[in-house]
Amino acid sequence: MWIGFCWVLILFARSSNGIYNGVEAKFDFWTFIASVWVNGYQECGGTVIDTRIILTAAQCVKNKPVKKITVRVGTPDIYRGGNVIKVTAMAVHENYKEWNNDIALLWLEKPVLSERVTNIPLPFKEPSENEYPSNAGWGEKLLESYVSPRKLQNGVTKIRPRSLCVDELVEPIGNELLCTFYAENDICPGDYGGPLILANKVVGIAVQGHGCGYAILPSLYTNVFHYLTWIEENSRELKKNN
């Protein structure tokens, strides 16, 4: 019992606010995660879903010159290790607006899969209420602090009824979004575009936190299952044209 209590203390002693209330990630479980850079700055997270395709949020790359976007993969450190690869094409959802249709695909200059970089499958169904998926990212430690952790952070959240987000955020939440909230776990700027993982599938894309854990409000993720056809069609077009 005392040993278990000590482990809890160690866990919280290592905690960081990057993924708010998260801990330093064991990278062996996150080899599919990517760091998306724009104009030389770490902007967002992303997910390797194919040998040359990164899944991310539209808000991260819309209206940004492709030649200014790069991706780092194969490392938990956003400044060292892994590989930095240029993005040469992208597909941004044609109806993206704020949180709606917040999804994009990045086409990389060369294949990235290796011992340190894996792809993760897409879901066969959307997660159910009260399931506990994991999130990860290099987001800000505090809201508007503009300081990100160097090492990847991860946490756990909980799928909630969409009605909770409607009531708390006073915003319409449809099937294109997942509503999450759990014990002050939150996503912050810099985490957006990153993955929400359940049963070894990428079920969500981080698109909006609220107060980096200081506001007791739910977070929003693009519901990947809702966009399977869009992902398939646009992946095919990227492969065909590049």
SVG drawing of the C-alpha trace seen along z (x, -y; Angstrom):
<svg xmlns="http://www.w3.org/2000/svg" viewBox="-27 -35 46 37">
<polyline fill="none" stroke="black" stroke-width="0.4" points="0.0,0.0 2.8,-2.4 4.7,-1.5 1.7,-2.4 1.3,-5.7 5.0,-6.5 4.4,-5.8 1.5,-8.3 3.8,-10.9 6.5,-10.3 3.9,-10.6 2.7,-14.0 6.2,-15.2 7.0,-14.7 3.9,-16.4 3.9,-19.2 1.2,-21.5 2.1,-20.9 -0.7,-18.5 -2.2,-20.1 -1.7,-17.7 0.2,-15.4 3.5,-13.5 6.6,-12.9 5.6,-10.4 7.2,-7.0 8.0,-7.5 7.9,-3.8 4.1,-4.2 4.0,-7.4 6.2,-6.6 3.4,-7.8 3.3,-11.3 4.7,-14.3 5.7,-17.9 4.4,-20.3 6.6,-23.4 5.5,-26.6 8.0,-29.4 10.6,-27.8 8.3,-27.5 6.7,-24.5 3.0,-25.1 1.1,-21.9 1.1,-18.2 0.3,-15.6 -0.1,-11.9 1.6,-9.6 -1.2,-7.7 0.7,-6.6 4.4,-6.5 4.2,-10.1 1.0,-11.4 0.5,-13.4 -3.0,-13.9 -3.4,-17.3 -5.8,-20.2 -6.7,-22.6 -6.1,-25.6 -2.4,-24.7 -1.7,-25.0 -4.6,-26.8 -3.3,-29.7 0.3,-28.9 2.8,-28.5 3.6,-24.8 7.3,-25.6 7.3,-27.0 6.0,-23.8 8.2,-21.0 7.5,-18.0 9.8,-16.4 9.2,-12.7 11.0,-9.9 11.8,-11.8 10.1,-12.9 12.3,-16.1 11.1,-18.9 14.6,-20.3 16.8,-17.2 16.8,-13.8 14.5,-12.1 14.1,-13.5 13.0,-16.9 11.1,-16.5 9.7,-19.1 6.0,-19.2 5.5,-19.5 1.7,-19.4 -1.4,-19.4 -5.1,-19.0 -7.2,-21.3 -10.9,-20.6 -12.7,-22.8 -15.4,-23.7 -13.1,-24.4 -14.3,-27.2 -13.2,-27.5 -13.7,-24.1 -15.9,-22.7 -14.2,-20.5 -10.9,-21.1 -8.8,-18.5 -5.9,-18.5 -3.4,-16.1 0.3,-16.9 2.2,-15.2 5.9,-14.7 8.9,-15.0 9.9,-11.5 8.7,-8.3 9.3,-8.4 8.5,-4.9 11.3,-3.3 12.1,-1.6 11.5,-4.9 8.5,-6.1 5.3,-4.1 1.9,-4.8 -1.3,-4.3 -4.5,-2.9 -7.7,-4.9 -10.8,-3.9 -13.6,-1.6 -16.0,-3.4 -16.1,-6.5 -15.4,-6.2 -18.2,-5.7 -19.1,-7.9 -17.1,-7.3 -14.2,-5.7 -10.7,-7.0 -8.5,-7.8 -5.0,-9.3 -3.6,-12.5 -0.1,-13.9 1.7,-17.0 4.2,-19.7 1.7,-22.5 2.3,-25.5 2.9,-25.0 0.5,-27.8 -2.1,-29.7 -0.4,-32.4 3.0,-31.7 4.4,-30.8 6.7,-28.3 6.5,-24.7 8.0,-21.6 10.9,-20.2 9.9,-16.6 6.6,-15.1 3.9,-15.1 0.8,-12.8 -2.3,-12.4 -5.7,-10.7 -9.1,-12.3 -12.7,-11.0 -15.3,-11.0 -18.3,-13.0 -21.8,-13.4 -21.9,-16.1 -24.7,-17.8 -22.1,-18.7 -20.1,-20.7 -23.2,-22.4 -24.3,-23.3 -20.8,-24.4 -19.5,-26.1 -22.8,-27.4 -21.8,-26.2 -23.4,-23.7 -21.5,-20.4 -22.3,-17.9 -21.0,-14.5 -17.9,-16.0 -16.6,-16.7 -15.8,-14.7 -16.4,-16.3 -13.9,-15.4 -13.3,-16.3 -11.5,-14.6 -9.8,-15.7 -8.3,-19.0 -6.6,-17.2 -6.7,-19.7 -5.1,-20.6 -3.3,-23.9 -1.9,-25.9 0.8,-23.8 -1.1,-20.5 -3.7,-21.3 -3.5,-19.0 -2.2,-16.2 -3.7,-12.8 -6.4,-11.4 -5.7,-7.6 -8.0,-4.8 -7.3,-1.0 -4.3,-1.8 -6.4,-3.9 -6.3,-7.6 -9.9,-8.6 -9.5,-12.4 -7.5,-15.5 -7.0,-18.1 -8.6,-21.4 -9.7,-23.4 -8.9,-23.4 -10.3,-26.0 -7.9,-27.7 -5.2,-25.0 -6.8,-23.3 -7.6,-26.5 -11.1,-26.7 -13.4,-23.8 -14.6,-23.4 -14.5,-20.5 -12.1,-20.2 -12.9,-19.5 -11.4,-17.0 -12.2,-16.5 -14.0,-13.1 -11.7,-11.1 -14.4,-8.5 -16.7,-11.1 -14.1,-12.0 -12.9,-8.6 -14.2,-9.1 -12.6,-12.6 -9.3,-11.2 -9.4,-8.3 -10.3,-10.5 -7.7,-13.2 -5.0,-10.7 -5.6,-9.1 -5.4,-12.5 -2.1,-13.4 -0.6,-10.1 -1.8,-10.5 -0.5,-14.1 2.8,-14.0"/>
</svg>
